[in-house]
Amino acid sequence: MVEATFLTHRGSVRVSREQLTQFDAPQGTETWKPVKHSELAKALHAELTRRGLGVRREQYAVQKQGSILFGTLDLDWQDTDEYAAAIGLRTANDKSMSIQLAIGLRVMVCDNLAFSGDLIALKRRHTAGLDLSHELAGALDRYQEGVLRLHNGVERLKNTTISVEQAKVLVYDVFHQRLVPARLFHPVTQTLSETGRPDGLTHWGVHNAFTTHLKALPPGPAFRATTHLGKFFSLN
């Protein structure tokens, strides 16, 4: 039985990388090859090390009795003193999703996470011919290219000034499209009212008002909402 750091919504459990070894993958078939979570983390670390990319911090959570895994890895790469590269990870051994990486940044001052909106899915979806190391190498090639685009997207948002009224429209659109849970409406608008200036806001400021509160969500909803938000703001 895994000793959880703490329990989250719908049975999600935050675990360390070492605790991932306690979750076995189900028996595979001739056409389906589930990957043990600890093996995936090990292979990802190995490929990052091969590229000279260090991991500053990593967080994991499992759901549905360990069949679903969410994770984030903060890297010592593309560090601007304001934010640095991060990887979002999700996968499932119940055939509900493939191994997927999210192109991300960790914002230092507020510990917020930004995803570009693009998900990199390994080309082979837990098939019998899956070569995990080879697939991760290709995925990280695309990830590194995507981080450079994400940097440009963030700088564009930072340099795009908008009025308070325009910010209100953006907030309305995000909640109207149900990209973020409705219960965050008041916390997000309160944050914006506290950080807003008479001469306006920036798109990046509005994005951060959302991500400030997304990080308090359970891992699954937080991953989905942060990805949807990145696509909404065209960070990809």
C-alpha positions in Angstrom: 0.0 0.0 0.0 1.5 3.4 -1.0 1.8 5.9 1.7 0.6 9.1 0.0 1.9 12.5 0.6 -1.8 13.6 0.5 -5.0 12.6 -1.1 -6.7 14.7 -3.8 -10.0 14.8 -5.6 -11.4 11.5 -6.8 -8.8 9.3 -5.3 -5.7 10.9 -6.8 -2.6 10.3 -4.7 0.6 12.3 -4.9 3.6 10.0 -4.8 7.3 10.3 -5.1 9.3 8.9 -8.0 10.5 6.1 -5.7 7.0 5.2 -4.8 6.1 4.7 -8.5 7.8 1.3 -8.3 4.9 0.1 -6.2 2.5 0.3 -9.1 2.7 -2.7 -11.4 1.5 -2.5 -15.0 -1.3 -4.9 -16.0 -0.5 -8.0 -18.0 0.0 -7.1 -21.6 -1.3 -8.8 -24.7 0.2 -9.5 -28.2 -1.0 -6.1 -29.4 -1.0 -4.0 -26.2 2.1 -3.3 -24.1 1.4 -1.3 -20.9 4.4 0.6 -19.5 5.1 0.5 -15.7 5.1 4.1 -14.4 8.5 3.7 -12.8 10.0 2.5 -16.1 8.6 5.5 -17.9 10.0 7.9 -15.4 13.4 6.1 -15.5 13.5 6.2 -19.3 12.5 9.9 -19.4 15.3 10.7 -16.9 17.8 8.8 -18.9 16.9 10.6 -22.1 17.0 14.0 -20.4 20.5 13.1 -18.9 21.7 12.1 -22.4 20.7 15.6 -23.6 22.4 17.3 -20.6 19.1 18.5 -19.1 18.8 18.3 -15.3 15.7 17.9 -13.3 15.3 20.4 -10.5 12.0 19.1 -9.2 9.5 16.5 -10.1 6.0 15.8 -8.8 3.8 12.8 -9.6 0.2 11.7 -8.8 -1.6 8.5 -9.6 -5.3 7.9 -10.0 -7.7 5.0 -10.4 -5.7 2.6 -8.3 -2.5 3.6 -9.9 -3.5 3.0 -13.5 -3.3 6.7 -14.5 -0.2 8.9 -14.0 0.2 12.6 -14.0 3.6 14.3 -13.5 5.6 17.5 -13.9 9.3 17.8 -14.2 11.0 21.3 -13.8 14.2 21.5 -15.8 17.4 23.5 -15.4 17.1 24.5 -19.1 16.0 27.8 -20.8 16.2 29.6 -17.5 15.4 33.3 -17.9 15.4 34.0 -14.1 11.6 34.5 -14.5 10.7 31.1 -15.8 12.4 27.9 -17.0 11.4 24.8 -19.0 9.1 22.2 -17.6 7.6 19.0 -18.8 4.0 17.8 -18.2 3.5 14.1 -18.3 0.4 12.0 -18.4 -0.3 8.3 -19.3 -2.6 5.5 -18.4 -2.4 1.7 -18.3 -6.2 1.2 -18.6 -6.2 2.0 -22.4 -7.8 5.5 -21.8 -4.8 7.5 -23.1 -1.4 7.2 -24.6 1.9 8.5 -23.1 1.8 12.2 -23.6 4.2 15.1 -22.9 3.2 18.7 -22.5 5.5 21.6 -23.5 5.7 23.8 -20.4 7.4 26.5 -18.3 7.6 26.9 -14.6 7.1 30.6 -13.5 9.6 31.2 -10.7 8.1 34.0 -8.7 4.6 32.5 -8.3 5.4 28.8 -8.9 2.8 28.8 -11.7 2.9 26.4 -14.6 2.2 27.2 -18.2 1.6 24.7 -21.0 1.7 25.6 -24.7 -1.5 23.7 -25.5 0.2 21.2 -27.7 0.5 17.7 -26.4 3.2 15.4 -27.8 1.8 11.9 -28.0 4.2 9.0 -28.5 3.6 7.6 -31.9 3.0 4.1 -30.7 0.1 3.9 -28.2 1.2 1.2 -25.9 1.5 -1.3 -28.8 3.5 -4.4 -28.7 6.2 -2.8 -30.9 6.8 0.1 -28.5 10.4 1.0 -28.2 10.2 3.4 -25.2 13.7 4.9 -25.4 13.4 5.5 -29.2 9.9 7.1 -28.8 10.9 9.3 -25.9 13.9 10.6 -27.9 11.7 11.6 -30.8 9.2 13.2 -28.4 11.9 15.2 -26.6 13.2 16.5 -29.9 9.7 17.9 -30.5 9.5 19.1 -26.9 12.7 21.1 -27.1 11.6 22.8 -30.4 8.2 23.5 -28.7 9.8 25.2 -25.7 11.5 27.7 -27.9 8.1 28.6 -29.5 6.6 28.7 -26.0 9.2 31.3 -24.9 8.2 33.4 -27.9 4.6 33.0 -27.0 5.1 34.1 -23.4 7.0 37.2 -24.5 4.2 38.1 -26.9 1.7 37.8 -24.1 3.9 40.0 -21.8 4.1 42.7 -24.4 0.4 42.7 -25.3 -1.3 45.4 -23.2 -5.1 45.2 -22.8 -7.7 47.3 -21.0 -9.5 46.2 -17.9 -12.6 45.7 -20.1 -10.7 43.5 -22.6 -9.4 41.5 -19.6 -13.0 40.9 -18.5 -14.0 39.7 -21.9 -11.1 37.2 -21.9 -12.1 35.9 -18.4 -15.7 35.5 -19.6 -14.6 33.6 -22.7 -12.5 31.2 -20.7 -15.3 30.4 -18.3 -17.9 30.4 -21.0 -15.9 27.8 -23.0 -15.6 25.8 -19.7 -11.8 25.6 -20.0 -11.5 26.2 -16.3 -13.8 25.1 -13.5 -16.5 27.6 -12.8 -15.7 27.6 -9.0 -12.5 29.5 -9.8 -14.3 32.5 -11.2 -14.3 34.5 -7.9 -10.6 33.7 -7.0 -9.5 34.6 -10.6 -11.4 37.9 -10.7 -10.2 38.8 -7.2 -6.6 38.2 -8.3 -7.1 40.4 -11.4 -8.6 43.2 -9.3 -5.6 43.1 -7.0 -3.0 43.1 -9.7 -4.7 45.3 -12.3 -3.5 48.8 -13.1 -5.3 51.9 -14.3 -3.4 51.8 -17.6 -4.4 48.2 -18.2 -3.2 44.7 -18.0 -1.3 42.3 -20.2 -2.4 38.9 -21.7 0.3 37.3 -19.6 -1.1 38.9 -16.4 -4.5 37.4 -17.2 -3.0 34.0 -17.9 -1.2 34.1 -14.6 -4.4 35.0 -12.7 -5.8 31.7 -13.9 -2.7 29.6 -13.4 -2.3 31.0 -9.9 -5.4 29.1 -8.9 -5.1 26.1 -11.3 -2.2 24.8 -9.3 -4.5 24.2 -6.4 -6.6 21.8 -8.5 -6.1 18.0 -8.4 -3.5 16.8 -10.9 -5.8 15.6 -13.6 -8.1 18.7 -13.8 -5.0 21.0 -13.4 -3.2 19.3 -16.3 -6.3 19.6 -18.6 -7.1 23.2 -17.7 -3.5 24.4 -18.0 -3.3 22.8 -21.4 -6.6 24.3 -22.6 -5.6 27.7 -21.3 -2.3 27.6 -23.2 -4.2 26.8 -26.4 -6.7 29.6 -25.7 -3.9 32.1 -25.3 -2.2 30.7 -28.4 1.0 29.9 -26.5 1.7 27.2 -29.1 
